[in-house]
């Protein structure tokens, strides 16, 4: 038997019962972790009820640093330092740094990330259409990086020029059009910079405020732990099963608005499926785009949209990718409506 195990074998053996105990050793290639001298057995899940979807893993209830970060990312919107320019235009100033940092992506599992402001995904930048945005980017890592913002802006602000280690660059432009956009590193090779974690959501609100809602930011992503060009873990907001045993708390009858984007590398599509309910979905979050009423949507990398959901009655509403493998490898959670 080969010492190297693929992600499906890891799943069958009880991914989180086994790997959770291994802790930070995941920083080494997986074939080194699963050496021939290591005895691996499946976790016992027969007593887990179907409401918590036992599949041979145990996400656990431990409040880890990675889980805390994933919970924070949901509602952590960065509006920047606000001032008013002489012409009356609102100016929002942000500082973003790039560093190399180990990030917990599942219980006890560390990933050697390239990060914006110390986390994966990076900060959720938020402004209003017509605001001027000024982002001071400082590269504190040992590799060239930059920031490419989706949206409409001058080409000299497009984030194609690499910013070397120890260097900085200021991106400045007027925010348009309104909707949900993303940003990410655009230094070659693109796949390496994105799969290492350099991306985030970029929200431009319309001048007329949207209807009041509980607002959440979600970035779908994956992590290639052994650098073989295939993801071993899939997550929302950078932590596997983040909202599984610790569901997102909502109120029945309340409007919930989700800013959802896909920054998964190595897979052509990712998806979002909601159980026992439907939602309205608008691509890019702009009213000129068709509005769908559905329970499942898919996105290519860089695609994004806004979901608006009302939970009709109290209960646990599961959500997950509708690629079974993605769900079983971490992309699964619950809304708990009260």
C-alpha positions in Angstrom: 0.0 0.0 0.0 1.3 3.4 -0.9 2.1 5.8 2.0 0.3 8.6 0.1 -3.4 8.9 0.8 -5.8 11.0 -1.2 -8.6 13.1 0.3 -11.2 10.4 -0.2 -9.2 8.0 1.9 -8.8 10.6 4.6 -12.6 11.0 4.6 -13.3 7.3 4.8 -11.0 6.9 7.8 -12.7 9.7 9.8 -11.0 12.8 8.7 -11.6 15.0 11.7 -11.4 12.4 14.4 -7.9 11.4 13.0 -6.5 14.7 11.7 -7.8 16.7 14.7 -5.4 14.7 16.9 -2.5 15.3 14.6 -2.7 19.0 15.0 -0.1 21.2 13.4 1.7 18.3 11.7 -0.5 18.9 8.7 2.0 21.6 7.8 4.1 18.7 6.5 3.0 16.9 3.3 0.2 14.4 4.0 2.3 11.4 2.9 4.7 12.2 5.7 1.8 12.6 8.2 0.3 9.2 7.2 3.4 7.1 7.4 3.3 3.3 7.4 3.9 3.2 11.2 0.8 5.2 12.0 -2.3 3.3 12.9 -5.4 5.0 11.7 -9.0 4.0 12.5 -12.4 5.5 11.6 -14.1 7.6 14.2 -17.4 6.2 15.6 -20.4 8.1 14.3 -23.2 5.6 14.6 -24.7 7.4 17.6 -24.8 10.8 15.8 -28.3 11.5 14.6 -29.1 12.5 11.0 -29.8 16.1 12.1 -26.0 16.5 12.6 -25.1 14.4 9.5 -22.6 11.9 10.9 -20.3 10.8 8.1 -17.4 9.3 10.0 -16.0 12.6 11.3 -16.5 14.6 14.5 -16.3 18.4 13.9 -16.3 18.7 17.7 -17.7 21.5 19.9 -14.3 23.1 20.9 -14.2 26.8 20.4 -10.8 27.1 18.6 -9.0 30.2 17.3 -9.9 29.2 13.8 -13.6 28.9 14.7 -13.6 32.2 16.5 -12.2 33.8 13.3 -14.8 32.2 11.1 -17.5 33.4 13.4 -16.1 36.9 13.4 -15.7 37.1 9.6 -19.5 36.6 9.3 -20.3 40.1 10.5 -17.0 41.9 10.6 -17.4 44.7 8.0 -14.6 47.2 7.6 -15.8 50.7 6.7 -12.4 52.2 6.9 -11.3 55.6 8.4 -14.0 58.0 7.2 -13.4 61.7 6.3 -14.8 64.2 3.8 -12.8 65.6 0.9 -13.0 69.4 0.0 -15.5 68.5 -2.8 -17.8 66.9 -0.3 -17.1 63.4 -1.4 -16.7 60.7 1.3 -13.2 59.3 1.6 -12.6 55.9 3.2 -9.1 54.9 4.0 -7.9 51.3 4.7 -4.6 49.7 5.5 -4.0 46.1 4.3 -0.8 44.2 4.9 0.3 40.9 3.5 2.2 38.4 5.7 3.0 34.7 5.8 1.1 33.1 8.7 -0.1 29.7 9.9 -3.9 29.7 10.0 -6.1 27.1 11.6 -8.5 25.8 8.9 -10.0 22.9 10.9 -9.9 21.7 14.5 -6.1 21.3 15.2 -5.1 21.7 11.6 -2.8 24.5 10.5 -2.3 25.8 7.0 0.8 27.9 5.9 -1.2 30.8 4.5 -0.4 34.0 2.7 -2.8 36.4 4.3 -4.3 39.9 4.2 -4.4 41.4 7.7 -3.7 38.1 9.4 -6.7 36.1 8.2 -8.3 34.0 5.5 -10.4 35.5 3.9 -9.0 39.0 4.2 -11.1 41.9 5.6 -14.5 42.6 4.2 -14.1 46.1 2.7 -17.3 48.1 2.6 -18.2 51.5 1.2 -21.1 53.3 -0.7 -21.3 53.9 -4.4 -19.6 57.2 -5.2 -17.2 57.1 -2.2 -13.5 57.5 -2.8 -11.5 54.6 -1.5 -7.8 54.8 -0.6 -6.1 51.5 0.3 -2.5 51.6 1.5 -1.1 48.1 0.8 2.1 47.1 2.6 3.9 43.9 1.7 5.5 42.5 4.9 6.1 39.1 3.4 9.0 37.5 1.5 7.1 37.2 -1.8 5.7 39.8 -4.3 2.0 40.5 -3.8 -0.6 43.1 -4.8 -4.4 43.7 -4.7 -6.7 43.5 -7.7 -10.2 44.9 -7.0 -13.1 43.8 -9.1 -15.3 46.6 -10.3 -14.9 49.7 -12.4 -11.7 51.9 -11.8 -8.8 53.4 -13.7 -6.4 50.8 -15.2 -3.5 52.2 -13.2 -5.3 51.1 -10.1 -6.1 47.6 -11.4 -3.5 45.8 -9.2 -1.4 44.1 -11.9 2.0 45.5 -10.8 3.7 43.3 -8.2 4.6 45.0 -4.9 7.9 43.6 -3.7 8.7 42.5 -0.1 9.0 45.5 2.1 7.4 47.8 -0.5 4.0 49.5 -0.5 1.4 50.9 -2.9 -1.7 53.1 -2.6 -4.8 52.1 -4.5 -7.2 55.0 -4.9 -10.4 55.2 -6.9 -14.1 56.0 -6.8 -16.3 53.0 -5.9 -18.6 51.8 -8.6 -20.9 50.0 -9.5 -22.8 49.1 -6.4 -23.0 45.4 -5.5 -20.8 42.7 -4.2 -17.3 42.4 -5.6 -14.2 40.6 -4.6 -10.5 41.4 -4.4 -7.4 39.1 -4.6 -3.7 39.0 -5.3 -2.9 39.0 -9.0 0.7 38.0 -9.0 1.8 35.0 -11.1 1.3 32.1 -10.6 -2.3 33.2 -9.8 -3.3 29.7 -8.5 -0.6 29.7 -5.8 -1.5 33.2 -4.5 -5.2 32.5 -4.4 -5.1 28.9 -2.9 -2.8 30.3 -0.2 -5.5 32.6 0.9 -5.1 36.1 -0.6 -8.7 37.2 -1.3 -11.8 38.8 0.3 -15.2 40.4 -0.2 -15.6 44.0 -1.4 -19.1 45.4 -0.8 -20.2 48.6 -2.5 -23.6 49.6 -1.1 -26.2 51.4 -3.2 -26.8 55.1 -2.4 -30.3 54.2 -1.4 -29.9 51.8 1.5 -31.2 48.3 1.1 -34.0 47.0 3.3 -32.8 46.4 6.9 -31.6 42.8 7.4 -29.2 40.6 9.4 -26.2 40.8 7.0 -23.5 38.1 6.7 -20.4 37.8 4.6 -19.4 34.4 3.3 -16.5 33.4 1.1 -16.4 29.9 -0.2 -12.8 28.5 -0.4 -10.7 25.4 -0.2 -7.3 24.4 1.1 -4.7 22.2 -0.7 -2.8 20.8 2.3 -0.2 18.7 0.5 0.3 21.0 -2.5 -0.8 18.4 -5.1 -3.2 20.7 -6.9 -6.3 19.2 -5.2 -8.2 20.7 -2.2 -8.3 18.5 0.9 -10.6 20.8 2.9 -13.5 23.0 1.8 -14.8 25.8 3.9 -16.9 28.9 4.2 -14.9 31.8 5.8 -11.8 29.6 6.1 -12.7 27.0 8.8 -14.2 23.6 8.1 -17.6 22.9 9.6 -17.5 26.3 11.2 -21.2 26.6 11.5 -22.1 22.9 12.0 -22.1 22.4 15.7 -22.2 26.1 16.3 -25.1 27.2 14.0 -25.6 30.8 12.8 -28.3 32.3 15.0 -31.2 34.0 13.1 -34.8 34.9 13.9 -37.8 33.3 12.2 -39.5 35.9 10.0 -36.3 38.1 9.9 -34.7 39.0 6.5 -31.2 37.6 6.3 -28.9 39.0 3.6 -25.8 37.0 2.6 -22.9 38.4 0.6 -21.6 35.2 -1.0 -18.5 34.8 -3.2 -16.5 31.9 -4.4 -12.7 32.0 -4.3 -12.0 28.3 -4.4 -8.9 27.3 -6.4 -8.5 24.0 -8.3 -12.3 23.3 -8.7 -14.3 24.7 -11.6 -17.4 25.3 -9.5 -18.6 25.7 -5.9 -22.2 25.9 -4.7 -24.6 26.9 -2.0 -27.7 24.8 -1.1 -30.2 25.6 1.6 -32.5 22.9 3.2 -36.2 23.3 3.9 -36.4 26.8 2.4 -35.8 29.0 -0.7 -34.0 32.3 -1.1 -33.8 35.1 -3.6 -30.4 35.4 -5.4 -29.1 38.3 -7.4 -25.8 37.9 -9.3 -23.3 40.7 -8.2 -26.1 42.1 -6.1 -27.1 44.7 -8.7 -30.8 45.2 -9.4 -30.2 45.2 -13.2 -29.5 41.5 -13.0 -32.3 38.9 -12.9 -33.4 37.8 -9.5 -33.8 34.0 -8.9 -35.9 32.2 -6.4 -34.3 28.9 -5.6 -32.6 26.7 -3.0 -29.4 26.1 -4.9 -26.9 28.3 -6.8 -23.4 27.7 -8.3 -20.5 30.1 -8.8 -17.3 29.9 -10.7 -14.2 31.4 -9.1 -14.6 35.1 -8.7 -18.3 35.0 -9.1 -20.5 36.4 -6.4 -24.0 37.4 -5.5 -26.4 38.3 -2.8 -28.8 35.9 -1.1 -31.9 37.1 0.7 -33.6 34.6 3.0 -36.6 34.7 5.4 -36.8 31.6 7.6 -40.6 30.9 8.0 -40.5 29.2 11.3 -38.1 28.1 14.1 -35.8 25.2 13.4 -32.4 24.0 12.2 -31.9 24.8 8.5 -28.9 23.1 7.0 -26.8 24.7 4.3 -23.8 23.2 2.3 -22.2 22.8 -1.1 -24.2 20.6 -3.4 -21.0 18.8 -4.3 -21.2 15.9 -1.8 -17.4 15.7 -1.5 -17.2 19.4 -0.6 -19.8 19.0 2.1 -18.1 15.9 3.6 -14.8 17.7 3.6 -15.9 20.7 5.6 -18.4 22.9 3.6 -21.5 22.3 5.8 -23.4 24.2 8.4 -26.7 25.2 10.0 -28.9 28.3 10.5 -30.7 28.1 13.8 -33.9 30.0 13.6 -35.5 31.0 16.9 
